[in-house]
Amino acid sequence: MEAIGLAAGIVQLVGLTTKTNQAIKKDTARIDDRVSTLSPGIDSIHQKCDFEERRTILGWLSPLNFYRAQQDISARRQADTRHWFLNAPEFQDWIYGANNTLCCPGIPGAGKSVLASLVVDFLRQLPSKDSSTVVAAVYCNFKDQEQQNLENMLASIWVQWLEESSTLPAKLVESFKTCNSKGIRPGLQDVLQNFQDSVDACGLVYLVIDALDECMEEVRNDLISNMKAISLNLRLLVTTRYIDGIMNRFRSSPQLQIRADSGDLNKYIRSRIQRLAVQVQPQVADEICRSIIAQADGTFLVAKLHVDSLATKVSVKTLKQVVKSLSGTLNDLYDNAIQRIHTTLSQEFQYLARKALHWVAFT
């Protein structure tokens, strides 16, 4: 009997153990489900923290943001234009051939900055571009010369490289933690050394510098010299006005003049005509285009200012009168534009209009 009782007790114990194990498994499964539900949220928090820390470090590295300039200038670009430049042998050889430097001079108003933005977008979409290829842009601006010093310029190019990298260099993160707590930014030698270490892992480095003439002479010379020293695989394209010092520096490099193509001007003018207050018949539109293109002399700016002079006309007759009298130097056109601003806009909008005109004229 004792044996039977002992056996029954063991069976009962085994049953309890089995039920307990089953209950534990159910609880464990519930916990696993809850952890699985929470995991994406936790990962998202980590990613957000990593992203914010990354943005903070890159912002600390350089206050210059050429992505914003690239976006703003690209937005002004007339669609389906400037293919002549992309197809030019000099440009194709700069991308794929032996020439690693291309100087692109142009007169004021030729559309140098807009063309530079096109080149940057084109390079970033190259089918042959891989993860080791870097595309960086610098938009020089005479109004920002104080901030566009050598350290900030070099650091901003490095930031554009780091934007393409999945992780930040450990030395940079450590430098940020050390320096930022003291309220200081990296010095020139720190930027050069760390930039050099990063670029060593790169393949090609395409650097587009727009309006080099608007950069202080000492800064622009040091910027180019340091970039060439940093990367042996640097391909440099610069746009500039005809400044003797700059042209002499690039006299041994291929040059490709920037000039508004008549076909591009025609597309631009027609797109603006469609937005005029008066409906323009095709024959009149043809006449407007011919007259403005003849006056523009290879500059988008002159074409823009002439079309702007038509914006306030409310009849075809007055449009024709204005078109027949088109003439004047750039200075005359500026004066006319300023006069229209004062006579057609309220006081609160005059400042913005003058600022916009100044921005267009000097970019």
PLY file of the C-alpha trace (Angstrom):
ply
format ascii 1.0
element vertex 363
property float x
property float y
property float z
element edge 362
property int vertex1
property int vertex2
end_header
0.00 0.00 0.00
2.80 2.37 0.83
4.30 1.71 -2.60
0.99 2.44 -4.28
0.61 5.68 -2.30
4.15 6.71 -3.17
3.54 6.06 -6.86
0.31 8.08 -6.77
2.15 10.96 -5.12
4.84 10.91 -7.79
2.20 10.92 -10.57
0.43 13.85 -8.90
3.73 15.71 -8.52
4.61 15.10 -12.16
1.23 16.44 -13.17
1.69 19.58 -11.11
5.17 20.06 -12.55
3.83 19.68 -16.08
1.11 22.24 -15.44
3.63 24.59 -13.88
5.94 24.24 -16.88
3.06 24.91 -19.23
2.11 28.02 -17.26
5.73 29.22 -17.32
5.88 28.67 -21.08
2.69 30.70 -21.55
4.02 33.53 -19.38
7.34 33.44 -21.21
5.54 33.61 -24.56
3.55 36.61 -23.34
6.77 38.32 -22.24
8.40 37.54 -25.61
5.39 39.04 -27.40
5.57 42.19 -25.29
9.33 42.49 -25.81
8.82 42.06 -29.56
6.21 44.80 -29.44
8.49 47.12 -27.50
11.67 46.39 -29.50
10.80 48.52 -32.56
9.99 51.43 -30.30
13.25 51.02 -28.38
15.18 50.73 -31.66
13.43 53.85 -32.91
14.44 55.75 -29.76
18.06 54.62 -30.20
18.00 55.61 -33.87
16.53 59.00 -33.00
19.20 59.57 -30.37
21.94 58.45 -32.78
20.54 60.72 -35.51
20.31 63.72 -33.21
23.83 63.14 -31.88
25.09 62.80 -35.45
23.42 66.06 -36.51
24.84 67.81 -33.44
28.38 66.64 -34.19
28.22 67.59 -37.88
26.72 70.98 -37.02
29.53 71.53 -34.50
32.12 70.60 -37.10
31.13 73.43 -39.48
28.44 76.14 -39.35
28.31 76.25 -43.17
25.42 74.45 -44.81
25.94 74.20 -48.56
23.09 71.68 -48.87
20.67 74.56 -48.34
22.42 76.65 -51.01
22.32 73.69 -53.38
18.60 73.24 -52.80
17.77 76.95 -53.18
19.76 77.40 -56.37
18.50 74.15 -57.92
14.93 75.36 -57.40
15.64 78.33 -59.71
16.89 76.10 -62.52
14.85 76.01 -65.71
14.00 72.39 -66.47
15.60 70.65 -69.45
18.36 73.21 -70.02
22.18 73.35 -70.05
22.58 69.92 -71.68
25.24 71.48 -73.89
27.50 71.76 -70.85
26.96 68.18 -69.65
27.68 66.89 -73.16
30.76 69.06 -73.74
33.98 67.06 -74.31
35.78 69.08 -71.63
33.19 68.15 -69.02
33.05 64.50 -70.05
36.85 64.30 -69.89
36.76 65.85 -66.41
34.40 63.14 -65.19
35.88 60.10 -66.90
39.19 61.13 -68.48
42.66 62.23 -67.51
41.92 65.89 -66.74
41.12 66.27 -63.03
40.60 70.05 -63.03
38.10 72.11 -65.04
37.86 75.90 -64.84
34.51 77.36 -65.95
34.63 81.16 -66.26
31.68 83.33 -67.17
30.53 86.94 -67.18
28.12 88.18 -64.49
24.61 86.85 -65.03
25.65 83.93 -67.25
24.12 81.43 -64.81
27.28 80.06 -63.20
25.74 79.17 -59.84
22.72 77.50 -61.38
24.99 75.48 -63.65
27.13 74.46 -60.66
23.99 73.12 -58.95
23.19 71.12 -62.09
26.67 69.58 -62.08
26.32 68.57 -58.42
22.93 66.93 -59.02
24.28 65.20 -62.13
27.29 63.78 -60.27
25.17 62.50 -57.39
23.03 60.56 -59.83
25.86 59.02 -61.85
25.19 55.30 -62.46
28.89 54.59 -61.90
28.92 56.35 -58.50
29.61 53.93 -55.63
29.86 54.27 -51.87
33.54 55.24 -52.08
32.83 58.23 -54.34
32.30 61.62 -52.70
30.48 64.59 -54.26
30.85 67.90 -52.42
29.89 71.47 -53.25
31.01 74.87 -52.01
29.04 78.03 -52.82
31.20 81.05 -52.14
29.44 84.28 -51.26
31.14 87.62 -50.76
28.56 88.50 -48.08
29.67 85.51 -45.98
33.43 85.92 -46.31
33.95 86.19 -42.56
32.26 82.87 -41.90
33.64 81.24 -45.04
37.14 80.95 -43.66
39.51 78.09 -44.45
38.63 75.98 -41.39
34.89 76.21 -41.99
35.20 75.58 -45.72
37.35 72.47 -45.32
35.17 71.21 -42.49
32.02 71.72 -44.57
33.50 69.57 -47.36
34.34 66.92 -44.77
30.79 67.09 -43.43
29.45 66.35 -46.91
31.67 63.28 -47.04
30.53 62.19 -43.57
26.89 62.56 -44.62
27.46 59.66 -47.02
29.11 57.50 -44.35
27.08 55.14 -42.17
29.19 55.87 -39.07
31.25 58.77 -37.78
34.96 58.27 -37.08
35.65 57.43 -33.44
38.31 60.16 -33.26
35.76 62.75 -34.37
33.21 61.67 -31.77
35.86 61.75 -29.06
37.06 65.17 -30.21
33.49 66.46 -30.09
33.00 65.24 -26.52
36.27 66.82 -25.41
36.02 70.15 -27.24
32.29 70.82 -27.17
32.17 70.68 -23.38
34.71 73.52 -23.38
32.79 75.51 -25.97
35.48 75.23 -28.65
35.51 73.88 -32.19
38.25 71.89 -33.96
41.23 73.85 -35.22
42.59 73.80 -38.75
45.20 71.11 -38.10
42.63 68.84 -36.42
40.31 69.23 -39.42
43.10 68.57 -41.91
44.40 65.48 -40.11
41.01 63.89 -39.48
39.79 64.79 -42.97
42.90 63.18 -44.45
42.29 59.98 -42.48
38.70 59.84 -43.71
39.45 60.57 -47.35
42.12 57.86 -47.46
39.23 55.38 -47.55
37.58 57.16 -50.51
37.76 56.56 -54.20
37.08 59.65 -56.31
36.33 63.01 -54.72
34.34 65.38 -56.96
34.49 68.94 -55.62
32.48 71.75 -57.22
33.39 75.27 -56.06
31.02 77.96 -57.29
31.88 81.67 -57.48
35.50 81.21 -56.47
36.01 84.91 -57.18
33.73 85.76 -54.22
36.06 83.97 -51.80
38.93 85.90 -50.19
42.11 85.42 -52.21
44.11 83.89 -49.37
41.31 81.50 -48.45
40.65 80.33 -52.01
44.34 79.64 -52.65
44.76 77.70 -49.40
41.47 75.84 -49.92
42.51 74.50 -53.33
46.06 73.69 -52.19
44.87 71.80 -49.10
42.19 69.85 -51.00
44.73 68.73 -53.58
47.05 67.64 -50.77
44.27 65.80 -48.93
43.05 63.75 -51.87
45.16 62.40 -54.71
41.91 61.41 -56.42
40.40 64.92 -56.36
38.49 66.13 -59.41
37.96 69.87 -59.06
35.52 72.05 -61.00
35.35 75.79 -60.32
33.11 78.54 -61.65
34.34 82.10 -61.55
34.18 85.51 -63.13
37.14 86.56 -65.24
39.60 87.50 -62.48
43.27 87.63 -63.54
44.60 85.94 -60.40
42.19 83.03 -60.72
42.58 82.63 -64.48
46.37 82.58 -64.08
46.15 79.86 -61.44
44.18 77.65 -63.82
45.92 78.64 -67.04
47.32 75.11 -67.50
43.92 73.47 -66.88
41.16 72.93 -69.46
38.54 75.67 -69.53
34.87 75.61 -70.50
33.18 78.99 -70.79
29.76 79.37 -69.19
27.38 81.27 -71.41
23.60 81.15 -71.71
22.74 79.05 -74.75
20.11 80.59 -77.07
18.00 77.44 -76.86
18.09 77.56 -73.06
17.22 81.24 -73.10
14.28 80.53 -75.38
12.90 77.89 -72.96
13.36 80.19 -69.99
11.70 83.21 -71.64
8.74 81.15 -72.89
8.18 79.70 -69.42
8.08 83.25 -68.03
5.76 84.49 -70.81
3.21 81.88 -69.77
3.00 83.56 -66.36
2.39 87.09 -67.65
-0.84 88.88 -66.77
-1.89 89.07 -70.42
-2.41 86.10 -72.73
0.27 86.17 -75.42
-0.33 84.77 -78.88
2.37 82.49 -80.40
3.55 85.10 -82.92
3.94 87.73 -80.22
5.74 85.21 -77.99
8.17 84.49 -80.84
8.83 88.21 -81.24
9.43 88.65 -77.50
11.85 85.72 -77.45
13.85 86.94 -80.43
14.15 90.45 -79.04
15.17 89.41 -75.53
17.66 86.78 -76.74
19.29 89.39 -78.97
19.63 91.76 -76.01
20.67 89.08 -73.48
24.03 88.44 -75.14
24.49 85.09 -73.42
23.27 86.07 -69.95
20.24 84.74 -68.09
20.23 87.79 -65.83
19.61 90.25 -68.66
16.85 88.00 -70.00
15.27 87.83 -66.53
15.32 91.59 -66.05
13.78 92.17 -69.48
10.99 89.68 -68.82
10.44 91.27 -65.42
9.83 94.58 -67.20
6.88 92.95 -68.98
5.25 91.63 -65.82
3.19 94.77 -65.12
1.86 95.16 -68.67
-1.83 94.32 -69.09
-2.26 94.50 -72.86
-0.57 93.02 -75.91
-0.14 96.52 -77.33
1.96 97.71 -74.39
3.92 94.46 -74.44
4.89 95.06 -78.07
5.87 98.64 -77.29
8.16 97.56 -74.48
9.69 94.76 -76.56
10.51 97.18 -79.42
12.27 99.50 -77.01
14.37 96.87 -75.24
17.91 98.11 -74.68
20.33 99.19 -72.00
23.29 97.97 -70.02
23.03 95.84 -66.91
23.24 98.99 -64.80
20.30 100.48 -66.72
18.30 97.30 -66.19
19.07 97.33 -62.45
17.93 100.93 -62.23
14.70 100.11 -64.07
14.08 97.13 -61.79
14.59 99.24 -58.67
12.23 101.89 -60.07
9.53 99.24 -60.66
9.98 98.01 -57.10
9.40 101.49 -55.70
6.41 102.26 -57.91
4.52 98.95 -57.84
5.15 97.45 -54.39
4.06 98.50 -50.95
6.68 99.63 -48.45
6.68 96.33 -46.58
7.56 94.35 -49.74
10.13 96.75 -51.18
12.93 95.55 -48.90
12.29 91.90 -49.79
12.17 92.71 -53.50
15.46 94.63 -53.37
17.06 91.80 -51.43
15.81 89.24 -53.97
17.12 91.35 -56.87
20.52 91.68 -55.17
20.64 87.93 -54.58
19.83 87.15 -58.22
22.31 89.70 -59.52
25.28 88.44 -57.51
24.81 84.66 -57.69
0 1
1 2
2 3
3 4
4 5
5 6
6 7
7 8
8 9
9 10
10 11
11 12
12 13
13 14
14 15
15 16
16 17
17 18
18 19
19 20
20 21
21 22
22 23
23 24
24 25
25 26
26 27
27 28
28 29
29 30
30 31
31 32
32 33
33 34
34 35
35 36
36 37
37 38
38 39
39 40
40 41
41 42
42 43
43 44
44 45
45 46
46 47
47 48
48 49
49 50
50 51
51 52
52 53
53 54
54 55
55 56
56 57
57 58
58 59
59 60
60 61
61 62
62 63
63 64
64 65
65 66
66 67
67 68
68 69
69 70
70 71
71 72
72 73
73 74
74 75
75 76
76 77
77 78
78 79
79 80
80 81
81 82
82 83
83 84
84 85
85 86
86 87
87 88
88 89
89 90
90 91
91 92
92 93
93 94
94 95
95 96
96 97
97 98
98 99
99 100
100 101
101 102
102 103
103 104
104 105
105 106
106 107
107 108
108 109
109 110
110 111
111 112
112 113
113 114
114 115
115 116
116 117
117 118
118 119
119 120
120 121
121 122
122 123
123 124
124 125
125 126
126 127
127 128
128 129
129 130
130 131
131 132
132 133
133 134
134 135
135 136
136 137
137 138
138 139
139 140
140 141
141 142
142 143
143 144
144 145
145 146
146 147
147 148
148 149
149 150
150 151
151 152
152 153
153 154
154 155
155 156
156 157
157 158
158 159
159 160
160 161
161 162
162 163
163 164
164 165
165 166
166 167
167 168
168 169
169 170
170 171
171 172
172 173
173 174
174 175
175 176
176 177
177 178
178 179
179 180
180 181
181 182
182 183
183 184
184 185
185 186
186 187
187 188
188 189
189 190
190 191
191 192
192 193
193 194
194 195
195 196
196 197
197 198
198 199
199 200
200 201
201 202
202 203
203 204
204 205
205 206
206 207
207 208
208 209
209 210
210 211
211 212
212 213
213 214
214 215
215 216
216 217
217 218
218 219
219 220
220 221
221 222
222 223
223 224
224 225
225 226
226 227
227 228
228 229
229 230
230 231
231 232
232 233
233 234
234 235
235 236
236 237
237 238
238 239
239 240
240 241
241 242
242 243
243 244
244 245
245 246
246 247
247 248
248 249
249 250
250 251
251 252
252 253
253 254
254 255
255 256
256 257
257 258
258 259
259 260
260 261
261 262
262 263
263 264
264 265
265 266
266 267
267 268
268 269
269 270
270 271
271 272
272 273
273 274
274 275
275 276
276 277
277 278
278 279
279 280
280 281
281 282
282 283
283 284
284 285
285 286
286 287
287 288
288 289
289 290
290 291
291 292
292 293
293 294
294 295
295 296
296 297
297 298
298 299
299 300
300 301
301 302
302 303
303 304
304 305
305 306
306 307
307 308
308 309
309 310
310 311
311 312
312 313
313 314
314 315
315 316
316 317
317 318
318 319
319 320
320 321
321 322
322 323
323 324
324 325
325 326
326 327
327 328
328 329
329 330
330 331
331 332
332 333
333 334
334 335
335 336
336 337
337 338
338 339
339 340
340 341
341 342
342 343
343 344
344 345
345 346
346 347
347 348
348 349
349 350
350 351
351 352
352 353
353 354
354 355
355 356
356 357
357 358
358 359
359 360
360 361
361 362
